[in-house]
Structures are given as structure tokens and as C-alpha cells.
Amino acid sequence: MDLQDRSYEIVVVGGGAAGTSAALSSARARRSVLVIDAGEPRNAPADGVHNYLGREGTSPGELVAAGRGEAERYGAEFTGGEVVAAERAPGGGFRLTLDGGSTVTAARLVIATGLVDELPPVPGLAQRWGREVLHCPYCHGWEVRDRHIAVLGTGPMSLHQAMLWRQWSPQVTLLQHTLGELGDDDRAKLDARGITVVPGPVQGVRVDEDRFTGVEVDGRLLTCDALVVAPLFTARLGALADLGLGTEPVYRGDVLVGTRLPADATGATAVPGVWAAGNVTDLTGNVIGAAAAGANVAAQVNADLVEADTRRALHGSREPAAKLR
């Protein structure tokens, strides 16, 4: 697609569930909309999307492809690429430059770029991420139910994870790793739930001919079927930060769990004309929640554009907020 100097009423950055849902709703509202997708979905390694009513177990790629086809039926456009520069456009709105050199102008922006899971520094974790290395029991707990689940101890969240994953299996082991000494209260709770504690640092993940066999602890193999970790969830902004956007830390109690792009209940950010949807602003949201957020934000953006269209009409101009060229 030749995008050079094309103008849209709405440009969505990010083509996952949130961004594609925003595009669908925007196109059905008869807005010109473009989705810019870097093609790096967070859930790509997963076999299926879960707890998505009506699409349970669908592969992430299939779900997004189906949504994209639906949005395109109403006129939404999609292009691959990464935003490498973002600025205010001279005539209003925003000018985005893509890595291929083309530029587009948007009257309004929706940021749905998601987040990056920063994994603990243990060799082999990244290669098995989304397969046997997991973090969310609501996404993957059923698939490893009643099997041996090990939890990598890296901080207070690990204790919470061990107790939570116990709902899905009676065989849960907490690996102390870098967790430090456990207090009497914590040990009592773990003992009460039958959760074993294994001391010693974890040196890496063991794989035999692409089959996960367990983890190496203090030089010995601890066999298990899944390894639960606590990633640091980092919002993706990239060049969009040039618009004056910034992230804020997110804590669970006193524990830093990640960063998010701040947005209010409508999805509006601190920069007028820019909204956010999905994991970039809601770190713990699941896929169906991200899709719902995209649809809600699209309605807010359309309402904002309707107000702008009305102001122009009152002043005698019939030009839309941005027209497709």
C-alpha cells in the first residue's frame, strides 16, 4: 500500500485484539481508519486464546486474522510497519513516519501497542515462553491441570503465584531461587496447601529434543511439566513517546510489576487527541478485555470527532476532521 502523505481520521498503532477491535468499531462508524501493525504480537507463542467467549482455544493468529477481515469489510485499512517518528502535524492532528519511509496524518490516534514481557535472567526461559514457561493461570492453568508445576521464586509475587496455581494442581513446587528466606507465616501457608519449597538457584531450563523436561537447580534436574515466572510488564511506546507521552510504574503492594501508558476511564491519555487501549495501559487485561477496550475507545474517539465536525459545521466549513486522499 502506498501510504505517502495519506490522511485518516483515525490511525491505530498496533494490530492485536485491542487495535483491530478499535478499527472495526471505527470503520463501522464510517470513519477513515488505518491500522499500523509491527507484527510482533505478545501472545504469538501461545497455542490458543482462552476465556474468549465464542472463540475459546482459537490460535492468536487466527483470531486477529478473522478480526482484521471483519474490519476490512467495513473499509478499515491495515499496513505492516513500525512507527519510527511521531510529531504534531502543522495543520492539526499527528504525522507519523513509518520505517519504510512513508508518512501518514491522523486527526486522532489510538495506541494499542501492547507490552513486552521481560523475563527473569535464567537461560532457556525465552525459548519456552508461552509453551511450558507461563505466568497466567487463567490463560494456561487448565492446560497443565493436575501436572507438576514449578514456580520460579524471584520476589513476593512468586508466593502469590504459588498459592494461585495451587487451584489448578495439587503438585506445586516453589523454587526459592532469588526469593530469599521465607517467613514463618509464608511457610505455614505453603505447608497448609501442600506446596513444596526447593532451595537453591535455578541455573537453567532443561530441554530434550524440543521436549521440556524441567529445570536445573543446584546442578541437579528437577523434573516438572511447567515453570511459572513473574515477568516485568513493560509498555511499548517507542517513537510515540515523542508526542509527550510517558509511562508510569505499576505496583502490586510494594512490588513493581511493570509500566503502563496512563489513560483515564475513557482511554484518553494526557495528550489531547491520543487514546490508549489494551495491555499498553492495562497490564493484566486478557485478550477479550483488550478487544472490549478497543471497541470502547473507538466510541470515545468517534464522539470526539463528532464534536469537532459539529464545530466546523457551525463555522460554515464542511470539511471532515481528516479526509482520505
Disulfide bonds with the S-S distance in Angstrom:
none
